[in-house]
Amino acid sequence: MTEARRRRRGADRAAARKAVALDQQLPAVERKIPTYELFSDESLELALKNAEILLQEVGLDLVNCHRAANAFKTAGQTVTVIEESTGSGAKDQTIHNVRFDKGWCREMMKTLPGAFTQYARNKDRSVPIGGNRTVFAPVYGPPFVMDMEGGRRYGTMADFEDIVKLTYMSPALHHSGGTVCEPVDVPVNKRHLDMIYAHLKYSDKPIMGSVTAPERAQDTVDMLKIVFGADFVHNNACSTSLINLNSPLALDDTMMGALEVYSENHQAVITSPFLISGAMAPVSAMGVMTQALAELFSSMAYTQLIRPGAPAIFGTFAASMSMQSGAPTFGTPEPNHIIYGMAQLARKIGLPFRSGGSLCASKSPDAQAAYETANSLNATVMAGANFVLHAAGWLEGGLVSSKEKLVMDADQLAMLQKFGQGPDLTEDGQAMDAFREVGPRGHYLGAAHTQRHMKTAFYDSKLLDYRPYETWAEDGSPDTYTLANRKMRQMLNDYEAPAIDPAIDEALKDFVDKKKASMPDASF
């Protein structure tokens, strides 16, 4: 074979791999299995009752949230200034406490949509949020990245782009996500522009927006308008962004400012208490659920004060903690109890639910990571979560985005998607024709029923090793970390960016360049 022919055949194989990867993109999971109902209806009603008492008697603090304080006061709620400091070189700070009338938040929440569509740049990649659907999104927020070659290190924009590309190439990840790692080689006040551009350029899946300052949220909206058109953005969710509430029982100006921008522009927000039991919440499941409800009710009611009908997701992030070290722990029974309970409450109220993910505390993609991730993901799916952030790539309690673990997790997500479809109970699934064909003492390998289903009957991992020992040993006895590294490198080698209108791409780059030029670099 000539060298030119070898190169041509290699190019043909690479093109075929790319086509397969993109053609096999999976839609949002349509769950055909029942959710697991851990809590009785009486228990749920107790949590709802206690949350109302908490809102009435203790309330929430608003830290420098002047607009929110005025809005709640105008709406007839009890707003009191409990701290005010000015001058002396210190940052001005005003803290308002808000106490809510019984049932007021729930009444305001009635205009929240029970389900909505988040649109993607490629409309075929748009995802439904709510109902019996589950959307998987990658890891979010770590300052560090890890891969086999580079080890654990601070993330860069190149790492960020790699993770966006890997997510795009992973069929079971339905969403491109948001801050898949922090690119510390770009100034803090400018990196959101590069991150949003990377999602829009290197993927055509749905995206999350910036929440680190209200003006950065506005930049996200403005970039979405370039892609989708201003009128479309004004009336449709083209982003879903994470608003982490400042537990316990506080809302801060950074998160609330971003929430205001997105809600004004009809962009979806995930209002999500960040709850580590024993630190930011009580140690008991019912205590955590009560606090989470109070925080969710107040923040979700506020979205509707800003714009009735603006979409929002009922979120919860739950973790336990080591009472020896104080470090958060994952994949343990207690947070899973909370996920099940909060999912039931979200369904009872009629709102989309976010929780769970590939959560683990392990420092490497090892057995601990696998056990904890499996425990977390299984509970997430069985609870019926609608939006799953951190579904792939999470390591070290959320401090690290691991490229290899993203590949491992994405493989398991595809398996869970197959599980969620439930068993085939149709006439064909009953396999009576196979019994009649094979009869006693036969075998089913050559049966027509087996042949019809041989490619689809069982989940076929694209990562795990099912080879005989001898073949595996001849290949160097690779462990799963090594196999994931090989696949990750192959995926990046095979990556091709999805098509984008050159005029839109140029407009996005021009927007980013002008915004960066308009301000000096800053580290905050």
N, C-alpha and C positions, 0 to 999 in steps of 0.2 A: 504494500500500500504506500502511495506517495505521501510526502509530508503535507502537500496541499489537501489531499483527500482526507488525511487524518484530522487536519484542522477543521475542514468542512464538516466532517462527521461529529467532531467535538462541539462545534457550534450548533449543529442540529440537535444534539442531545441536550445542550444547555437551554436552547429555545423550548424544547419539549418540557423540560423541568419547570421552566417559568410558566408555561401555559397551564400545566397541571396545577401548580401552586395557586394561580389566580382563578382558574375555573372551579376549583374546589372550595372557594369561599363559602362558608356556611352561613345561613341566615340566623337571625336571633333565635335562640332556643324556644321552641314551642313545647312547653311541658305537657305531657300527656299522662303524667303520673301524679298521684295525689300529694299534697303537701302534708308534712308531719305536724299535727296539732298537739303541741306539748302542754299548753295551758288550757284550763277549763274556761268557759265563758265567764264564770263567776270571778276567776282570778283576773281576767282582762278588765272586767268592770271595776274591780278593786284598784287596779293600777290607774285607770282613767279617773276614778274618784279622787285618789290621792294626789294625782297631778293637778287637778283643779284646786284642791286645798293648798298645795304648794304655791300655785300661781296667785292665789288670793292672800295667803298669810305671809309668805316669804318674798315672792316675786322674783324679778330678775334685775340685775344691774346693767345699765348701758354706759359703757366707757367711751366718752367723747362722741356719743351718737346723738348729736343735737337734733338732726332731722327726725330720727326715730322717736326721740323723746317728745318732740312737738306733735308728731303724728298720733302717738298713743294718747297724749293729753287731749288733743282736739277730738279724738274718738271717744272721750269720756272715761279713760282709764286713770288710775291714781298714779301720778308721776311726782316724785319728790327728789330734790337735789340733796344728796347725802355727802358729797365732797366736791370742793371747788378750790383750785389752786391756780394762781397767776403770778407772773413776775419772778424776781430773784434768780433769773437765768434758767429756771426750771421750765420744762415743757408744761404749758397750760393743760389742765385736766379737769374735766367735769364728769362726775358720776351721778347718773340718775337711777333711782330705783323705781321700777314699774310694778304695780300690783294690779291684777286683772280681775274684772268682774267674772263671776261664775258663768261659764259657758260662752263668754264673749269670743275667745280665740276660736273655738269650734265653729261658732256661727260665721266668723270671718272666713274660715277655711272652706266653707261650702262652695265658693267660686273656684277653688282649685280643680284643675282637670284630673279625672281619675286615670287617664292614660293620654299619651300624646306621641307624636312622631318626632324624632330628631333627624333632621335632614343632613345628608352628607353631600360633599362636592359632587360625587357620583351618586345620583339619585337612587340608583339600584342598591347602594350600600346603606341607605337610610334605615334607621332602626325604630321599632315600636318600643315604647317605654310604658310598662304596666301590664295589667291583665295576667295572662298565663305565660308571658314571655320573659326570657332572661337574656340580658346583654352582658357580654364579658369585655372588660376594658383592662389594659395593662397596669402595672405598678405606677404609683404616683408619689412624687415628692422626695425621694432619697437624695442626699448630697453626694453619696459615693456610688461608684459603679464597680463591677467586678467581672473579669473574664479570666480564662485560664492563662492567657499570655501576659496580661498586664497586672493581674492581681487586683487587690482592693486599692482604690485611688479616688481622688475627687473627679467628678464627672466633667466632661468637656462638651462642647457643641458637637464634635465629631461623634462622641458616645451617644448623645441625644439623638442625632440623626440615625445612627445604627439601630437604636431601639425602635424608633419610628418605622424604619424599614423592616425590621424583624416582625413587628406587629402587623404591618401591612401584608407581609408574606405568610402570616399564620392564619389559616382558614377559620379556626375556632375563636379568634379574637375579632369581635364584631365592631370594635370601636378603637380609634387611634389613641385615646386618652389625652392627658394634659402634660404635666411636668413629670415626664417619665424618668428624668434625673435632673439635677441642677447643674447647668453648664457654667462652671465657675470661671471659665476663661473669657466670659462676656460680662461687662458691668451689670450690676444688679438691676439698675433702672432701665436697661436696654435689652436684657436677655429675653424678656417676654416676647419681644418683636421677632427675634430669630426663632424662638420656639413655636410660635403660632405659624410663622411662615413655613417652618420645616414640616409641621403637620399638614398644611395645605398643599405643599409642593410634593412631598415624598410619599403621601398617602392620599387616598380619596375616600377614606372612611370618616365617620363622624368624629368631631374633636371636642375637647374641653378648653375653656378659656382661662385667662390669667385672673387671679384673685388677690394679688399681693398689694394692690392699690386701686382705688376707684378709676384713676386715669388709665391704668393698664387694662382694666376691664373694658373701658371705653375704646381703647386701641383694638382690643379683640373684636368688639362689635363693628368698628369701622372697617377692619380687614374682612370681616364676614360680609359686609355690605358690598365690598369690591367683588367678592366671589359670587354672592347670591343675588345681589340687587337690594337696594334700601327698602323697597316696599315689601319684598319677600321676607327679609329679616324682621321687619316691624311686626309681622303677623305669624311668624313660624319659628320654631325652635331650631336654630342652626348650631347651637352649642349647648353643652351641659357642664356647668362649672361647680366646683366643690366649695361650699361655704362651711368651713369647720367652726362650730360654735365654741366659745371660750368657756368650757366647763370648769368649775361648776357654776351654773346659773348666771352667766355673764355674756354679753354681746359686745364686741369691740368695734371701733370705727373702721378698721381695715376691712374686716370681713363684711360688716354691714354696708360699708360704702360700695363694695363690689356687688353685693346682693341688690342694692338699690339700682345700680347701673343695669344689671342684667334683667331685673324684673321690669324696669321702665321700658326696656327694649324687647320684651316678650321672649327673653332667652332663659332657658331652664337653669335652675339652681338645685343643688343637692344640699339641703340644710342638714347638717350632720354633727351631732354631739360627739366629741372625741373622749370616750369614757374608758379610763383604766380603773377598774374596781379597786377600792382601797386608797386611791390617790385623788382622782377627780370625781369620784362617785362612791357611794356606799359599797360594801363588800357583798351585799345580797342582791340576787337577781331582781327581786321586786323593787328594791331601792333604786337600782340602776334604771330600770324601766320607768319608774315614776319620774325620776329626774330627766331622763331623755324625753319623755312626753312633754314635760313642762317647757323644756328648751325648744323642742320642735314646734309646739303649739304657738308659742310667742313669735318665733322667727317666721314660721309659715303664714301666720296671720298677717305679719308685716308685709310679706310679698303681695298680699291681696289689698292692703291699704295703698300700696304703691300703684298696682295695676291689677284690678280684678281679672281673673282668668289667666294670669301669667303662670306658666308651668313650674312646678317644684316637686322634688322627690323627697320622700320621708326617709331620712337617712339615719343610720346608727353605726358607729364603730365601737366595738366592745373588745376589751382585753382584760385579762386578770394580771396579777403581778406577783413576783416572788417576794414573799414576806421576809426572806433572808437578805436579798440584795436590793429590793425595790425596783428591779428591772421588769418591764412588761413581759408576759408570757402568752403564747398563742397555741392554738390547737388543743386547748384544755376544755374540760366539760362546761365550766361555768359561763364563759362567753358564748358558747353554743346555745346554752339555755336562753340567754338574752336574745340571740339572733332569732331563735324560734318564736319567742314571745313577742318581740317587736314586729316580726313579719306578720304574726296573727293580728296585732293591733293595726298595722297598716292596712291589711285587708278589711278589717272591721270598719275602719274609717273610710276606706275606699280610695287609697292613694298608692302610687308606685313606691316600692321599697328598695332602698340601697343598703347593702351590708356585705360582710364576708370578704372572701378573696383567698389568695394562696399564702395565707399568713403563717409566719414561722419566726422563731428567734434564733435559728441556727446561723452560724457564721460562714458556712459553706453549703453547697448543694449536696448534702450528705443524707444519711438515714434520718437524722433528727428533722431536717428540713422536709423530707418526704412524708414522714409520719404526721408532723404538725400541719403541713399543707393539706394532706388528704383529709385529716379530721376537720379542718376549716372549710375546705371546698365541699365536702359531702354535706355538712350541715347547711352551708349556703344554698345548695341546690334543693335539698329536701325542705328547707324553710320556705322556699319559693321566692327568693330575692329576684327583683326585676333588673336592677343595675348593679353589677359586681365590679367595683373598682379594686385594684390590686389583684386581679385574677391571674396574673402571670408576672414573674420576675422579682417578686418581693423576697428579701433576705435580711437577716440581722435586725428583726423588729422594725423594718421599714427604713433603715439607714442605708441600705445598699440595693441598687438595681443590678441584678445578675443577668447577663445576657444568656448564659447557658441555662439558668433556671427558667428564664422566660420560655425557652424552647421546650424544656421538660414540662412545665406547667401547661403550655399550649397543647401539648400532646394529650395530657390528662383532661383538659377542657373538651377536646373533641370526643373523648370517651364518655365524659359526663353528658355531653349533648346526645350521644347515642342512647345512654341510659334514660335520659329524660323523655325519649320517644315512647318508652314503654314497650311491652311485648306485642307481637303481632297476633291478634285474635281473629283475623279474617279466616275465611275458608282455606286460603292458601297457607296461612300460618298454622292451621290445625293439622296439616300434613297427612291427611287420611290417604291421599293418593300414594304417598311414599310407603305407608304401611302395606298397602295392597300390592305395590310393586315388589317390595323386598321380601315380605313374608317372614316366616320363622327361619332362624339361623343364617340369614343373609347379612349383607352390610350395606350401608347407606352412601358410601363414598361415590359410587357410580350411579346412584339413583337420580332420576330426572329432577326430583325436587331439590336435591343437593346441588346438582349442576346449575339449576336456575338461580340459586341463591349463593353460589360459592364466593362471589365477590362482595356480597353485602351482608351475609348472615352474621358475621362476627366483626367486632371492632378490630381493625388492623393498625396497630401502633406504627407510626412512621419513625419511631426513635428506639424503642426498647429492643433488646437483643434476644431473639428466639432461636438462634443458630445452635447446632450441636457443639458440645464442649470443644472438640478437636478444631472445628472451624474457627470458633471464637479465640482459642489459644493461638492458632496460627496468625490471627490478626493482631496479636499483641495483648490479648486478654483485656480489652478496654472496658472500663467501668462506665456507668451512665453519664457521669460528668464528661468523660472523654468523648463519648458518642454525641452528647449534646454540643460540645465544642465543635466537633467535625460538622455537624448539621448546621450550626449557627454560621460557621465560616462559609459553608456551601450556599446557604440562603443569601448571605450578603454578596457573595460572588455572582449569584444568579439574579439578584435584584434588578428590576427595571422600573423606573419611576412611571406612575400612571400619567396618562396624557392630561395636559392642562392647556387651556386657551392661552396662547402666547401673550395676548393683550392683557389678560387678567394677571398672568404671572408678572409681566412688566409693571403693571399698576401696583401689585403687592410689593415688589422690590422698591419701587419709587416711594411708596408710603413708608416702608421701613427705613430707607435711607434718609428721608426728610425728617422723620421723627427722631432718629438718632442724632442727626446734625443739629436739631433744635435744642439740645440739652447737653451739659457736660456729663462725663462719666461720674457715677456715684456708686457707693458701696452699700446702699440701703434702699 
